[in-house]
Each structure stands twice: as structure tokens, then as C-alpha cells.
């Protein structure tokens, strides 16, 4: 596995790097996976590839120095602030069930499960719930491919596929401000639905996550 160390960049830079890595993997017929860790500065809302942006209060985002970027992948919006983002790129044929979208999510996410276990955090795949289409915030939507802790969503991921390759990236929620999220997404954020690393173990720092994931 090729590992790209943690770096903090703008939303536009982060999405461009993921896109460039995917194109490079295709161009060079790369057979080994690429795993990258990154952070965001300033904080940024990323929108899914086909998601409408009419729920956003652009004046509020500008006032709070929050960028906006559109992802290559589908799904719904995320606030990238107090979290760790990963991206994983591989050929479809690298995975046992690469052609099956849900199974490929699970196969790639197994890597995340194993790393979090080293920090004493036992995650498991969520149960599929009926999607309430009013939700614009990704973490409020649960699928069978999400990673949860005690039934609460901890990691939200999304995929895109191009020329026989998969790009999966996702947000590992380290901490969050409930009121702030509700102002951005204009919907109630239930603490019964999501959980952060900080809530699971207040002694863990983002640097601890980076360290364990960097051990590839």
C-alpha cells in the first residue's frame, strides 16, 4: 500500500489531490492501493457530486470563514472541521467484491475497523435505515456500509468509480458542535444518531488517530 502522510490543505486543494491521485492510478495502471490522510483549513463544507446547495446560508459560511467545495463522490454534505479525512484508491479488481458497491465499501472499511481497534474503539457496520430525503447532512443518513460505534454513526464515506478504479474517501468525526452543525445544515442534529471520537475516549487526540492510521 502506498501511504500519503497527513497534511492540512484547503478544500479545493484536497479534492484536487484526490482527483489527481485517481487519474494517476488509472494512467499508470496502479495495482496497489493508495491511502491518504488529510485535514482542512479553513473549515469547509463539501457537497456531494449531484447535491443541491440551496440549503446553505452563504452569508453565514462566509462570516464564519467556512469554505465550500464539491466532491467527486456522491452522497450528502459534510462539515470538515474537527475531523480526520481519509481517501483510499484501488483498482476494482484489487477487491474480492469490487464490482458490488456495498460490499466494496465494507471491504475497504475493514481497514478502518482494524486501525480503530488498536485504539480500543470497536466499530461495526450500521443497519440500513430508510433515507429521509430532507437530510442534507451526511452523518444523519445511515446505510449498511457506514461505520458506527454502539449504533451511532462515526464515519461517513462516499465513493466514485472511473475506468475500473475506485476512490473512496470519508470523514472520521473527532469532535463537533451540535448547535453549529444545526445552523449550517438547518436541521436538528440528534446525538442519538452520531458520535465522535472525543465522546468515545476524551483522552484521544487527532494525533493518536493519525499515528495509528499511518502505520500501514
N, C-alpha and C positions, 0 to 999 in steps of 0.2 A: 504493500500500500504506500502511495506517495502522500506524505503529510505536509500540509502548508500551515506553518505556525500562526498563532493568534496575532491579529493586527486590528487596530481600530481605524476605520475609514468612514467616509460619508456614505449615505445610502446609495447614491448614484455610482460611486466607485465600487462598492461591494457588489452590486448587481452586475456591473460591467465585468468584474473579475470572474464571477460565476459563469457568465455568458462566454467569456473568452476561454475559460478552462474547458467548458463543454465543447466549444468549437475546436480547440486544440486537440482534445481527446479524439474527436471524430476524424480530424485531418490526419493525425498520426496513428490511427487505429490502435489507440492505447488499450492494453488488455488488463492492466492493474487498476484498482480503484484510486481515486483521489479523495482525500479527506481534508477539509479546511475548516478552521475556526476563526471567527471574527466578531468584532464589536462595531458599534455605530456611534459616530459623533459628527454633527449633533444627533439627538434622538430623532427617530424617523418612523413615519407610518408607511408600511409597504402594502400596496394594494395587489390583489390577485390579478392575473393577466386580463381577465374579462370583467372584473368587478367595477361597478359604477362608483363614482366618487361623490355622489350628491348628498351623502350623509355627513360629509366633512365640513367643519367650520374653518375655512381657510384663515380667517382673521385670528381665531383662537390659536391655531397652529403657529402662525407667524409670530404672534405675541409671545408664545412660549418657546420660540426657537426650535420648532419641530419641522423637519423636512418631510417631503412626500416623494415616494418613488414607486414605480410599478415593477412587479416581479415578472420573470419569465414563466413562473409556475402559476397554477390556478389557485383556487381557494379564496379565502377572505382576508380582510386586513389584520395586520398586527402592528403593535407599537413596539419598536425595537429601542429599548432604553435600558432597563435593569435586567438584562438577559444575556445569554451566550448563544450565538448563532453558529450552526454548522452547515456545511454543504458536502455532499457525497456524490461523486460522479463515477459511473462504471458502464461498461457495455451491458446490454440486456442479457447477453449470453454468459456473463460472469455469474449471474444469479441462477439458482436452481429453478426458481419460478419467475424469471424475469419478465415473461410475457403477461403474467397476471398482475394487474396493478396493485390490488390489495395485498397479495402475497409478497410482492416485491418490496412494498413498504415495510412489511413485517420482517423480511429478511435483512434489509438494511438497518432497520431499527434495532435488531438484535445486538448489533454492535454498541448502540447507545445503552441498551439494558445492561450489558456486561460491564461497561465502564461505570455506570452509576452504582452497580452492586459493590464495586470497590470502595465506594464512599458510604456504604451501608444503606443505600436507597434502593428499595425493591420496587421496580415499576412493572407494569403489565399492560397489555393492550386493552383499550377501552371497549365498551359494548356499543354497538351501533344504536344510535338514537334517531328518531325522526327529526329531520332538519327543519328548524323553524326559520323560514326564509327571511324573516325580518332581521336576523342577526347579521351584523356587518363585521363583528369582532370574531376572528378565527377561534379564539380559545373557548368561546361559548358553544361551539359546534363539536360534537363528539362522533367519531367514526370508529370502526373496528380496527383501524390502523394507528390510532392515536396512542401515545404512551401516557399512562395515568399512574397516580400514586393513591392507593386506597380509594379508587373510584373517581378521583378528581384529576382533571387534565393538567399535565405538567409540561408536555412537549407537543407543540403543533407543527406539523410538517406538510410540505407540498412537493409535488413532482412535475417535471415536464420531460418529454421524450423527443429525441431528434436523431434521425438517421441511425437507429439501433442503439442509442445511448440514453441513459437515464441521468437526470440531475434531480437530486432530492436535497432540499435544504429545509431547515426548521429552527424554531426558537425554543430554547430551554429557559423556562421562566425562573429567574433568580429571585426577583422581588417585584412588587408592583404597588401602585397607589390606587386603590379602588375608586375613589372619587374622581381622580384624574382620568382614569380609563372611561368612566361614565360620561365625563364631559366631552371626551374626544369622540366616542362612538355613539353617544346619545342613547344608550340603553343600559339597563340595570345589569351590573356585573355581580353575579351570585358567587359568594365564596364557597357555596356548596358544590360548584361546578369546576373551579380551578384551584390550583395550589402552587406555591413557589418553593424553590429550594430553601429559601430563608425560613419558611414556615415549617418545613420538614426538619431542618437542622440549623438553628440560628448561628452555630459556630462555623459553618462552612462559608468560605469566601469564593468569589468567582475564580480567583487564582487556583483554588483547590480543584474546581471543575476543569480548568484549562490544563492543569498538571496531569490529571488522570486521563483526559481525552488525548493529550499529546503523546501518551505512552502507547504508540502504535506498533 
